[in-house]
């Protein structure tokens, strides 16, 4: 079996002596190989360098990135661990193809390429790439760039992030930039930089038999009696713009009092990275804002915002999408944001309106949404009113076009085009 997925964590009781498991167990499609990290490595590499340093820096978030020397050492060490496992797995395989995922493994392409120059390597960067000026904050920026340039293909969601990466390399490293091919030559190695906007599966989500009875049962369970419903689906992360969204809802109710007792917003936001202090403080901030707004506007058994903190399955999330008149995506900076595409694909009834941040990668594809600046409270509030007042015929016209966009470039096409490009870049 020449197909393997290598990842950290997992259940040590279900793997064999080589930390492997067949997937699925009774009909082998690929092998899952676990890389075990110590608590110290997990904290320094994942909680520390990746999520206290890289994550806020690359999202241009209003949270100061924290870079510690010891976290950097753990980041290098863990990347090295993965390199050792990958090199062991591809031993004896002629011209292996290796696909590396995300910002946790920026050093991995170079480590592998140095040992196996015959390997075709791609890294997909799921988060944004910041401006070259912002990137200069990172003390180990040159090392991160050099690590990534070990890949034959460096992929982002959008052309903007490709542009930012090319500009950053040009200012930080001695490398030859080819803007016609969007390629970078460092030494004797050529890396291509291309956009591949990720998407969602387009099978099943809209065909789950959800009917009016199911809707009424869900509304009863949530205690919702209003005719207008909004929904926000996010991890509890400061990049998602939840506080600015809440303030826009507050302003909407203040300036449109007729919607009081007639509009309910459901915010689904399970805890995320709770071991990191910035996330703990952010969770308290969100809860405080919701409590304040609910206290200000609640009447009788109605409150404007329902806050659901527990994790929900994809099937449960689809039901929230289906009952909503509007969905708010107010990211302050997002590589893509799949909630926007999930909402669209869930709406096989061709109803509902998506209000989308101009700073989400999907805003470059989903032109029939109501695109807003999330920092502009009045603008978001005005678009909430516009969405709730939109004629059904206009909703249907917009949703049809949006569903065509999602269907024409779904996750299967994304993966096929990315893999096809990798194969054609054989070193």
Backbone torsions as a table, in degrees:
resi	resn	phi	psi	omega
1	UNK	NA	118.5	-175.9
2	UNK	-101.1	4.6	179.2
3	UNK	-106.6	126.6	-178.6
4	UNK	-141.2	142.9	173.5
5	UNK	-114.0	125.0	-175.8
6	UNK	-114.6	125.6	-177.5
7	UNK	-151.2	167.6	179.5
8	UNK	-95.1	173.3	-179.9
9	UNK	64.7	-164.9	-179.3
10	UNK	110.3	177.2	-177.6
11	UNK	-94.6	112.2	-179.5
12	UNK	-66.4	-13.9	-177.9
13	UNK	-81.9	-16.4	-174.1
14	UNK	-106.1	1.7	178.9
15	UNK	-101.1	163.0	179.2
16	UNK	-86.1	-170.1	-175.5
17	UNK	-66.0	-19.1	177.6
18	UNK	-97.1	14.2	-179.0
19	UNK	62.1	37.3	-179.0
20	UNK	-120.6	156.9	173.4
21	UNK	-146.9	140.3	177.4
22	UNK	-80.0	138.0	-178.7
23	UNK	-129.1	123.3	-15.6
24	UNK	-70.3	160.8	-173.0
25	UNK	-59.1	-33.7	-174.9
26	UNK	-101.5	2.7	179.7
27	UNK	-155.3	77.9	-169.2
28	UNK	-55.9	118.8	173.4
29	UNK	-108.2	-37.0	176.8
30	UNK	-158.7	168.3	178.4
31	UNK	-106.8	132.7	175.5
32	UNK	-98.1	122.9	-179.7
33	UNK	-113.4	125.3	-179.8
34	UNK	-93.0	140.2	171.4
35	UNK	-111.9	118.8	-174.2
36	UNK	-91.9	130.3	179.0
37	UNK	-112.9	147.4	173.4
38	UNK	-73.6	164.8	177.5
39	UNK	-60.1	-37.1	179.9
40	UNK	-66.3	-42.5	178.5
41	UNK	-65.3	-43.5	-180.0
42	UNK	-60.1	-43.9	-178.2
43	UNK	-68.8	-44.4	-177.2
44	UNK	-73.4	-43.6	-176.5
45	UNK	-76.7	-48.4	-172.7
46	UNK	-89.4	-60.6	-179.3
47	UNK	-66.4	-38.7	-174.9
48	UNK	-80.8	-85.1	-171.2
49	UNK	-64.0	-45.0	-175.7
50	UNK	-69.1	-46.0	-169.6
51	UNK	-107.8	-15.0	169.9
52	UNK	-97.7	-20.0	-179.1
53	UNK	-106.1	-71.3	-174.6
54	UNK	-62.5	-47.3	-173.4
55	UNK	-55.9	-56.6	-179.7
56	UNK	-66.9	-34.2	179.4
57	UNK	-62.3	-47.0	-173.7
58	UNK	-76.6	-19.9	178.1
59	UNK	-94.4	5.7	-178.8
60	UNK	48.1	41.5	-175.4
61	UNK	-81.7	157.9	177.7
62	UNK	-85.0	42.3	174.2
63	UNK	-130.1	124.6	-174.9
64	UNK	-64.8	124.5	175.6
65	UNK	-68.6	143.2	-179.2
66	UNK	-114.3	122.2	178.7
67	UNK	-119.6	118.4	179.1
68	UNK	-117.0	140.7	-179.2
69	UNK	-57.8	-41.5	-177.8
70	UNK	-67.6	-33.1	176.2
71	UNK	-68.0	-39.5	176.7
72	UNK	-60.8	-41.3	178.7
73	UNK	-63.4	-40.2	176.8
74	UNK	-65.7	-39.2	179.0
75	UNK	-60.7	-46.3	177.9
76	UNK	-63.0	-42.1	-177.5
77	UNK	-63.4	-44.2	-178.9
78	UNK	-68.9	-40.6	174.7
79	UNK	-59.0	-38.9	177.2
80	UNK	-64.8	-38.5	177.1
81	UNK	-60.3	-45.6	179.6
82	UNK	-65.2	-38.3	178.6
83	UNK	-60.6	-43.3	179.4
84	UNK	-60.8	-43.8	-179.4
85	UNK	-66.2	-44.3	-179.8
86	UNK	-62.7	-45.7	-180.0
87	UNK	-62.0	-34.7	175.9
88	UNK	-67.3	-40.8	-178.4
89	UNK	-67.8	-33.5	-175.9
90	UNK	-95.8	4.9	178.8
91	UNK	-60.3	127.1	179.6
92	UNK	87.1	-6.3	178.3
93	UNK	-92.3	127.6	-178.2
94	UNK	-79.2	126.1	178.8
95	UNK	46.8	62.7	-179.4
96	UNK	-67.3	155.0	176.4
97	UNK	-111.3	126.3	-174.5
98	UNK	-126.0	126.4	-178.7
99	UNK	-115.5	114.6	-175.9
100	UNK	-104.7	135.9	-174.6
101	UNK	-111.7	114.3	157.8
102	UNK	84.0	-178.6	-166.9
103	UNK	-72.9	-8.9	178.4
104	UNK	-73.0	-14.3	-171.3
105	UNK	-131.2	43.0	-177.7
106	UNK	-64.2	-29.0	-177.1
107	UNK	-86.0	-14.2	-171.4
108	UNK	-64.6	-42.0	-178.5
109	UNK	-56.5	-45.4	-179.2
110	UNK	-65.4	-41.1	179.9
111	UNK	-59.1	-42.2	-178.5
112	UNK	-74.4	-43.7	-177.5
113	UNK	-62.3	-37.6	178.5
114	UNK	-62.1	-36.5	-179.0
115	UNK	-85.7	-33.4	-177.1
116	UNK	-133.1	78.1	-179.3
117	UNK	-62.8	-16.3	178.9
118	UNK	-80.6	-11.2	-177.4
119	UNK	-75.1	141.9	170.0
120	UNK	-91.9	121.6	-173.3
121	UNK	-123.4	132.1	172.2
122	UNK	-126.0	145.6	171.0
123	UNK	-125.4	128.4	176.0
124	UNK	-103.6	122.8	-176.6
125	UNK	-98.8	103.8	-172.3
126	UNK	-76.9	-18.1	-178.1
127	UNK	-101.3	168.8	-179.6
128	UNK	-64.0	162.1	167.2
129	UNK	-109.8	125.5	-173.7
130	UNK	-76.5	177.6	174.3
131	UNK	-66.7	158.9	-179.2
132	UNK	-62.1	-32.9	179.3
133	UNK	-67.8	-43.6	177.8
134	UNK	-64.1	-39.3	-176.8
135	UNK	-63.7	-25.0	-178.2
136	UNK	-64.3	-14.5	177.4
137	UNK	-61.7	-33.1	-174.2
138	UNK	-72.2	124.0	-179.4
139	UNK	-64.8	-25.5	-176.2
140	UNK	-113.1	36.4	-175.2
141	UNK	-64.0	-39.5	-178.6
142	UNK	-66.9	-37.7	178.6
143	UNK	-66.2	-40.3	178.4
144	UNK	-63.5	-44.7	-180.0
145	UNK	-63.6	-45.6	179.7
146	UNK	-62.0	-38.8	177.7
147	UNK	-61.2	-45.6	-179.4
148	UNK	-65.7	-33.9	-177.9
149	UNK	-74.0	2.8	167.8
150	UNK	-75.2	-14.1	-179.5
151	UNK	-82.3	149.4	174.5
152	UNK	-81.1	-27.8	178.3
153	UNK	-133.0	125.9	175.2
154	UNK	-115.2	114.9	-170.4
155	UNK	-114.9	139.5	175.5
156	UNK	-126.5	173.6	177.5
157	UNK	-74.8	-38.2	-170.6
158	UNK	-129.6	159.2	177.0
159	UNK	-64.4	-33.6	178.1
160	UNK	-57.0	-44.0	-178.5
161	UNK	-72.4	-31.1	171.5
162	UNK	-62.1	-45.5	179.5
163	UNK	-59.9	-44.6	-179.9
164	UNK	-62.6	-40.0	-179.6
165	UNK	-65.3	-47.3	179.3
166	UNK	-58.4	-44.6	179.9
167	UNK	-63.0	-40.3	180.0
168	UNK	-64.5	-46.8	179.3
169	UNK	-60.5	-42.9	-179.3
170	UNK	-60.5	-30.0	-178.1
171	UNK	-92.6	-17.9	-173.5
172	UNK	-108.2	-28.7	-172.8
173	UNK	-126.4	158.2	170.5
174	UNK	-83.6	102.7	-177.1
175	UNK	-152.4	153.6	178.8
176	UNK	-93.8	121.3	-178.2
177	UNK	-101.3	126.5	175.6
178	UNK	-111.2	101.8	-175.7
179	UNK	-76.3	-20.9	177.1
180	UNK	-69.6	-42.7	179.5
181	UNK	-93.8	-8.9	-171.8
182	UNK	52.4	60.9	-177.5
183	UNK	-134.1	154.7	-179.4
184	UNK	-126.7	125.3	175.5
185	UNK	-107.2	118.8	175.3
186	UNK	-121.7	116.3	-171.4
187	UNK	66.6	-130.0	179.1
188	UNK	-99.2	7.8	-174.9
189	UNK	-107.7	139.3	-178.8
190	UNK	-111.4	127.6	176.9
191	UNK	-117.1	128.1	176.1
192	UNK	-94.1	142.6	-178.4
193	UNK	-119.2	117.2	-173.1
194	UNK	-140.0	151.0	175.8
195	UNK	-91.8	137.1	174.0
196	UNK	-138.1	91.9	-177.5
197	UNK	-68.4	114.3	-176.9
198	UNK	-68.2	157.4	-177.7
199	UNK	-140.9	-159.2	-175.8
200	UNK	-121.5	160.9	173.2
201	UNK	-65.8	142.6	179.9
202	UNK	-114.7	39.0	174.7
203	UNK	-130.9	130.4	171.1
204	UNK	95.6	-40.1	-171.4
205	UNK	-60.2	-36.5	-177.7
206	UNK	-94.3	6.3	-173.8
207	UNK	-124.8	38.1	-174.0
208	UNK	-96.3	8.3	176.0
209	UNK	72.7	18.6	179.4
210	UNK	-66.4	121.4	-176.1
211	UNK	-123.6	-175.4	-175.6
212	UNK	-64.9	-33.8	177.2
213	UNK	-64.2	-43.0	177.2
214	UNK	-61.1	-40.3	179.5
215	UNK	-62.1	-46.6	-178.5
216	UNK	-64.4	-37.0	178.0
217	UNK	-64.5	-41.3	179.4
218	UNK	-67.3	-42.7	178.5
219	UNK	-61.8	-39.6	178.1
220	UNK	-64.7	-42.5	179.4
221	UNK	-61.5	-38.0	-179.5
222	UNK	-83.4	-11.2	-178.0
223	UNK	74.6	29.7	-178.3
224	UNK	-98.5	127.4	177.8
225	UNK	-120.7	-0.2	-176.3
226	UNK	-80.9	157.3	-179.5
227	UNK	-85.3	-18.8	179.8
228	UNK	-113.4	132.6	-176.4
229	UNK	-134.3	134.3	172.3
230	UNK	-116.6	156.4	-179.7
231	UNK	-140.4	144.1	171.6
232	UNK	-131.9	129.6	-178.4
233	UNK	-121.5	115.2	-176.2
234	UNK	-151.4	158.6	158.4
235	UNK	-75.4	154.4	179.5
236	UNK	-77.6	79.9	-172.6
237	UNK	-132.0	138.9	-175.7
238	UNK	-67.4	-13.8	178.0
239	UNK	-79.8	-13.0	-172.4
240	UNK	-85.7	-6.2	174.6
241	UNK	70.5	33.3	-179.0
242	UNK	-67.6	-46.1	178.9
243	UNK	-60.4	-40.3	179.6
244	UNK	-67.8	-31.6	176.0
245	UNK	-65.3	-45.3	-179.4
246	UNK	-63.0	-40.1	179.0
247	UNK	-67.5	-32.2	176.1
248	UNK	-67.8	-39.2	176.2
249	UNK	-63.7	-42.0	177.1
250	UNK	-58.9	-45.9	-178.8
251	UNK	-67.4	-36.7	177.2
252	UNK	-60.6	-46.1	-179.9
253	UNK	-68.1	-35.8	178.9
254	UNK	-65.3	-41.3	-175.7
255	UNK	-91.5	-10.1	178.1
256	UNK	-131.7	66.1	-173.8
257	UNK	-60.8	-18.8	178.5
258	UNK	-64.0	-21.0	179.9
259	UNK	-86.1	-11.0	175.3
260	UNK	-61.6	136.3	-175.5
261	UNK	71.0	2.3	178.6
262	UNK	-122.4	-2.7	-178.2
263	UNK	-133.3	133.1	176.0
264	UNK	-129.8	133.4	177.2
265	UNK	-109.2	126.4	179.2
266	UNK	-102.6	114.2	177.6
267	UNK	-105.0	112.0	175.2
268	UNK	-97.4	119.0	-176.9
269	UNK	-152.4	83.5	177.4
270	UNK	-67.1	153.0	-179.4
271	UNK	-57.9	144.6	-178.6
272	UNK	-137.7	130.9	174.8
273	UNK	51.3	48.3	-174.3
274	UNK	-65.7	-10.8	178.1
275	UNK	-80.2	-11.7	-175.9
276	UNK	-95.7	127.1	-174.8
277	UNK	-55.1	-39.4	-178.9
278	UNK	-60.5	-35.0	-179.6
279	UNK	-74.7	-34.1	176.4
280	UNK	-64.0	-44.0	178.5
281	UNK	-65.9	-37.9	-179.7
282	UNK	-65.4	-40.6	178.7
283	UNK	-60.3	-40.7	177.6
284	UNK	-65.1	-39.0	179.6
285	UNK	-62.9	-45.9	-179.3
286	UNK	-63.0	-46.2	179.4
287	UNK	-60.6	-40.6	179.4
288	UNK	-63.6	-41.2	178.9
289	UNK	-65.3	-43.1	179.4
290	UNK	-63.4	-44.7	179.0
291	UNK	-61.4	-42.1	-179.0
292	UNK	-63.7	-46.2	-178.0
293	UNK	-68.0	-41.4	178.2
294	UNK	-63.6	-40.2	177.8
295	UNK	-63.3	-37.9	-177.1
296	UNK	-68.7	-37.3	-170.4
297	UNK	-112.3	-17.9	-172.9
298	UNK	-57.4	142.0	175.9
299	UNK	-139.9	125.6	179.8
300	UNK	58.5	-127.2	-179.7
301	UNK	-95.1	11.6	177.9
302	UNK	-101.4	134.5	169.0
303	UNK	-133.1	146.0	-172.2
304	UNK	-71.8	-28.1	-173.7
305	UNK	-126.7	128.0	172.7
306	UNK	-106.9	125.0	-175.7
307	UNK	-109.6	115.7	-180.0
308	UNK	-110.4	113.1	-172.6
309	UNK	-96.6	-15.9	-175.7
310	UNK	-80.2	159.1	176.7
311	UNK	-69.8	137.9	177.0
312	UNK	-119.1	145.0	178.2
313	UNK	-70.0	166.2	178.2
314	UNK	-62.0	-36.6	178.8
315	UNK	-64.4	-40.5	178.2
316	UNK	-66.9	-41.0	179.1
317	UNK	-61.6	-40.1	179.1
318	UNK	-59.5	-34.7	178.9
319	UNK	-67.8	-37.5	175.5
320	UNK	-62.8	-42.6	177.9
321	UNK	-57.8	-41.2	-172.4
322	UNK	-72.8	-25.4	-179.4
323	UNK	-89.3	-7.7	-170.8
324	UNK	-87.7	138.9	168.8
325	UNK	-77.6	-34.3	179.3
326	UNK	-138.3	152.1	172.2
327	UNK	-124.5	130.6	-179.7
328	UNK	-106.7	122.8	172.5
329	UNK	-120.5	105.0	-172.8
330	UNK	-119.1	41.6	-178.7
331	UNK	-56.3	139.9	175.1
332	UNK	-80.3	-25.2	174.1
333	UNK	-171.4	123.0	-177.8
334	UNK	-141.5	136.1	176.3
335	UNK	-57.9	-45.3	178.1
336	UNK	-139.7	-71.2	-175.5
337	UNK	89.6	97.3	-176.2
338	UNK	-82.1	-14.9	176.2
339	UNK	-56.0	-41.5	-179.0
340	UNK	-59.7	-41.8	-179.5
341	UNK	-76.2	-34.8	177.0
342	UNK	-62.6	-43.9	179.2
343	UNK	-59.3	-46.2	-179.2
344	UNK	-61.4	-45.7	-176.1
345	UNK	-72.8	-25.8	177.1
346	UNK	-70.5	-22.9	-173.7
347	UNK	-91.2	67.2	174.9
348	UNK	-70.4	-9.1	173.8
349	UNK	-82.2	-3.9	178.2
350	UNK	59.6	33.5	175.6
351	UNK	-116.9	170.0	177.4
352	UNK	93.1	155.2	-178.4
353	UNK	-130.3	135.1	177.7
354	UNK	-102.0	123.6	173.1
355	UNK	-100.9	120.0	-165.8
356	UNK	-126.9	133.3	177.4
357	UNK	-64.9	138.3	176.0
358	UNK	-68.0	-13.0	-178.8
359	UNK	-96.8	5.4	172.4
360	UNK	-91.3	139.8	-178.8
361	UNK	-56.6	-32.5	-178.0
362	UNK	-66.8	-17.2	-179.9
363	UNK	-64.1	-19.3	178.6
364	UNK	-80.1	-15.7	178.5
365	UNK	-106.1	-38.3	-168.8
366	UNK	-96.3	74.0	-172.3
367	UNK	-73.2	-18.8	-178.2
368	UNK	-90.9	10.8	171.1
369	UNK	-85.2	173.2	171.3
370	UNK	-92.5	103.6	-173.5
371	UNK	-90.1	129.4	-173.2
372	UNK	-132.4	159.7	167.9
373	UNK	-89.8	110.6	-174.2
374	UNK	-63.2	-20.9	178.8
375	UNK	-76.7	-14.7	-179.0
376	UNK	-94.7	93.5	-175.0
377	UNK	-56.3	-46.0	-178.0
378	UNK	-63.1	-41.3	-179.3
379	UNK	-63.6	-44.1	178.9
380	UNK	-63.9	-44.1	179.4
381	UNK	-61.1	-42.8	178.3
382	UNK	-61.4	-37.5	-179.5
383	UNK	-76.4	-26.1	170.7
384	UNK	-62.4	-46.1	178.5
385	UNK	-63.4	-43.3	179.5
386	UNK	-60.9	-42.7	-178.6
387	UNK	-66.1	-44.2	-178.4
388	UNK	-70.5	-21.0	-179.1
389	UNK	-98.7	-1.9	-173.9
390	UNK	-68.5	136.0	177.9
391	UNK	-62.8	147.4	-179.5
392	UNK	-59.3	-38.0	-179.7
393	UNK	-61.9	-37.9	178.2
394	UNK	-70.7	-40.3	176.1
395	UNK	-58.0	-47.0	-177.5
396	UNK	-63.6	-43.1	-179.9
397	UNK	-60.6	-44.9	179.7
398	UNK	-67.5	-45.7	-175.6
399	UNK	-66.2	-35.8	177.1
400	UNK	-59.1	-46.7	-178.7
401	UNK	-67.1	-38.8	178.6
402	UNK	-64.9	-40.4	179.8
403	UNK	-67.3	-32.3	175.5
404	UNK	-64.6	-41.8	178.9
405	UNK	-60.9	-48.1	-178.4
406	UNK	-65.6	-41.9	-178.3
407	UNK	-68.0	-38.1	-177.6
408	UNK	-71.7	-26.3	177.3
409	UNK	-130.8	74.8	-179.3
410	UNK	-89.7	-177.7	-175.1
411	UNK	-66.1	-26.7	179.6
412	UNK	-70.8	-40.6	176.5
413	UNK	-67.3	-39.4	176.8
414	UNK	-55.2	-51.4	-177.3
415	UNK	-67.7	-38.3	-179.3
416	UNK	-64.8	-44.2	-179.0
417	UNK	-68.2	-37.1	179.4
418	UNK	-66.4	-46.3	-179.3
419	UNK	-67.4	-37.5	177.5
420	UNK	-61.9	-41.6	178.2
421	UNK	-63.8	-41.2	178.4
422	UNK	-59.7	-46.6	-178.1
423	UNK	-61.5	-38.2	-178.6
424	UNK	-75.9	-8.5	179.1
425	UNK	-101.1	24.4	-178.2
426	UNK	-51.4	124.5	-176.0
427	UNK	-68.7	NA	NA
